[in-house]
Amino acid sequence: MTVISTQEFAANQNMYFNMAINQDVCIKRDEGMFHIRYTPLAETNRKKHRYKQPDADFYRALSAEEFREKLVVVLDNLDKKYANRCK
């Protein structure tokens, strides 16, 4: 990995862009760093769909209908609780 300053990068941009093809190039600025990473255009234009397999949380989750039914109950309880305070 090559770490350079912003001034060094500004002076030699093409050199560091070419270097980023084969190795990591980092530009240090204040308390942080910028990483230059090379990616061929063929890879950037390709859409990657990554789907994860359902896990236990997925199968434990409420359906939209169950959620709506429980939400209506909660909202009714809140309405009854706070409706008396406004009168």
Summary of the structure (lengths in Angstrom):
residues: 87
radius of gyration: 27.2
end to end distance: 69.3
largest distance: 74.4
contacts: 149
relative contact order: 0.09
helix: 53%
strand: 16%
